[in-house]
Amino acid sequence: MQKIHVLLKKEELDAQRLEGKVVVVLDILFATSSIVTALAHGASEVIPTLDGRAAQAAAKQFPEGSYVLSGELNADTLPGFVHPTPQALLAEGMQGRRLIYCTTNGTVALAKAKGAAQVYAAALLNGRAVVDHVVAHHPQSTILIVCSGSADNFNLEDFYGAGYLVSLLHRRLSAKPVIAEFSDAALAAELLHDHCDGLDALRRSRVGRMMLSRRLDAEVAFAAQESCYDVVPLLQDGALHPV
């Protein structure tokens, strides 16, 4: 029996036995949305780091101009770093360059998940591609969809994103001879997604309201798009690459 569960915040990973499980990390506003966008537009890889100091240390390994250094701490862009949102990264030109990236929550969630068999980065932007890959390549695995949240708090936008993935999984698995068990958290996320408008959910969330107050309306609308990219980022050896 395949099991699908949603964790409401990255801190819940601490209590999980990750060996053999597949983890899908979500940080809709904006870490995983930015990671997906960078790779979809030709970034050679994304190196997620825990903080600005670690990002700067990683950057020293590569020639200047070969990478984009981007990150934030508590929603404030770090000095000397590119703003860590999807469209801001696109403006830098990602083709053939690596993204060295740090955020308060999303990159931390990826680090917390490293004990899993596979760790993927997902967003609304690539939801269908991630679900198709997981169904095809991990038919018997337990799937943990992890909402990054914010500093041990639940985030509406990540839960909505989790609901999109669960909704897609439900439809895909129901068409196969597979017995799947969805946790209550997974079913609740699916109900939210299927009965709410995505952009409205993102805009009304606490982080979304903060982004709107900073005039990042276009970035929020960009992140609310569903399945416009086919890229599936997999974390291996400390970097994310498309599979």
N, C-alpha and C positions, 0 to 999 in steps of 0.2 A: 504493500500500500504506500502510495506517495503522500507525503504530508507537506502542506503549505501553511506557513505561519508568518504573521507580521509582528515585528518588534516595534514598539511605539517610540523608542529612542535608542541611541547607540549604547547607552549605559547598560541596557538589558543584555547586551552581548556578553558582559562579564559573567553572567550566570549560565551561559550556554556551553555545552560541549560541542565544539565546532568540527571535530574530526569527522571527515566523511560527508559533511553537509555542504550545500551550495548556498552562498550568501549573495544577495543582491542589495547593494547599498543605494539609497536614495537621499539626495539633498537638492530638492527642486529649486530653491532660491538660495545659492545658485550653484553650489560646487559641482554636483554631478551633471547638471545642465551645461555648465561650462566645459567640463571634461569631454562630454559627448560631442559638443559643438566643435571643440578644437580638433578632436580626432576625425570627425566627419569632414573637416575642411583641411585635411592633409598634415596635421601635426604628426611628427614621427613617433612621439610617445608623450605620455604625461607622467611626470614624477611627482606623486603626492607626498608632501612632507607635513610634519606636525606643526611647525611654526616658521616664522620668518628667518630665524637664525639657521635652522636646518635647511631651508630653501636656499639661502645664500651660500651655505657650505656646499650644497649639491651643485650650485651654479659654477663654482670654482673648477669643477672637473671638465668643463666644456668651453670651447672657444667663444669669445664674446660675439654676439650676433647670431649664434646658432640656437639660441633659446629665448623664450619669453619668461620673465620672472613675474609672477602674479600672485597676489594674496591679500588677505585681510585678517584682522583680529577684532572680534566683537563688532563686525559690520563696518569697520573703518579700514579703508585701503592702507596698506603699510607704506611708509615713505620709500620712494624709489621703486615701488612695485606697480605693475599694471593693475587697473581695476579688475577684480576677478569675476566679471559677468560675461555672458556669452558674446554679446555684440561688441563689448569693449575688446575682447580678445580677437574677434574677427577683424577689427580695425587695425590690429597690430600686424596682421598677415601671418597665419600659422603654417602655411604650406612648407613642408620640409624642415620645420623647426620643432624642437621639443618644448613642452610647457612644463616649467617647474612651478609647483602650485601648492599653496598652503591656505587653509581656511580654519575657522574656529571649530567647525563641526564635521563637515563632509570628509575631509582628509583624515581627521581623527577616527571617524567611523571606519574608513577603509583600513587603517592601521589596526584597529581593534578586531577586525574580521580576518586577519591574516592566517589564523589557525585553521580556517575552513579548507575543504578540498579545492574549491574554486571560489573566487571573489569577483563579482562583476559590478560595474558602475552603470546605473540606469537612471533614466529621467522620463518624463512624459515624451520627450523628443524622440526617444528610441525604444519605447516600451514594447512595441510589437516585435521588433528585431530581437530584443533580449528574451522575450517569452518564447518565440519560435526556436531560438538557440537552446534554451534551457529544456524545452519539451523534447527536442531532438536528441540532445546529448546527455541529459541527466534524468532519464525516465523513472528511475527508482530512488532518486536521492530526496532527502528532506530539503525543502527550499525555505530559507529564512529571508524574508524581505525586510530590510532594516531601514527604518526611518531615522535619519541622523538626529533630528530634533535640534534643540538649542540649549546647551549647558544644562543637561538633565531635565529639560522640559519637552513636552509634547508639542509638535508643530503640525498645524492643520494641512499645510501644503504638501508635506511629505506623506501624510496619511492618505490624502487624496491621490497622490502618485502611486502609493501602494495599492490603492483600490483599483486603479487602472490596470496594474499588472495582474492582480487577482482576477479581475473581470476577464481579461484576455486568457489567463490560465484556465479559468473555469470553462470557457467556451472551447478551448483547444482540447482539454483533457476529456470533456464530455463526449467528444467525437471519437475518442479512442477507447479501446478495451482496457482502460486503466481505472483502478479504484483509487480515488484521491480523497484525502481528508483535509478539509479546510478548517483552521482554528476559528474561534469566535472573532478574534481580532481581524483575521483575514476577511471574514464575511462582513464585518462592520465596515471595513475599508471599502469593500466592493459596493455595499449599499450606498455609502457616501458618494463614491464616484458615479454610480449609475443614476443617481437622483439629484446631482448638482452640476451646475455649469463650472467648468474648470477654471476659466479666467476669473469668474466671480469668487470661487473658493480661494484662489491664490491672492486676489486683491484684498479679500476680507481677513485673511490670516494676519497674525501679529507681525510676522516678518514682512508680509506683503504690504501692510499699511506703512511699515517703516520705509520700505523701498519707494512707495508712492510719495511719501513725504520728502524723499530725496530726489524726486523727479525721475525715477527710474521706471516709469510706466511702460515704456517700450520694452525694457528688459523683462519685466514681469509678463507682458503679453507674449514675448518670444518664448519664454520658458513654459507657457501654458499650451503650446502647440503639441499635438499628439502624433507620434510616429511619423515624423518627417525625415528622419535619418535611419539608415540601416546599420550603423556601426554598433558593435557589441564590444565594449571595453573590458578586457580581462586583466586582472592584477597578477603579475608574475615577476618575481625577482625585484620587487620594489618599484615597478613601473607598470603603467596601463598601456596596453596595445590592443588594436582591433583583432578579433579572432577571425 
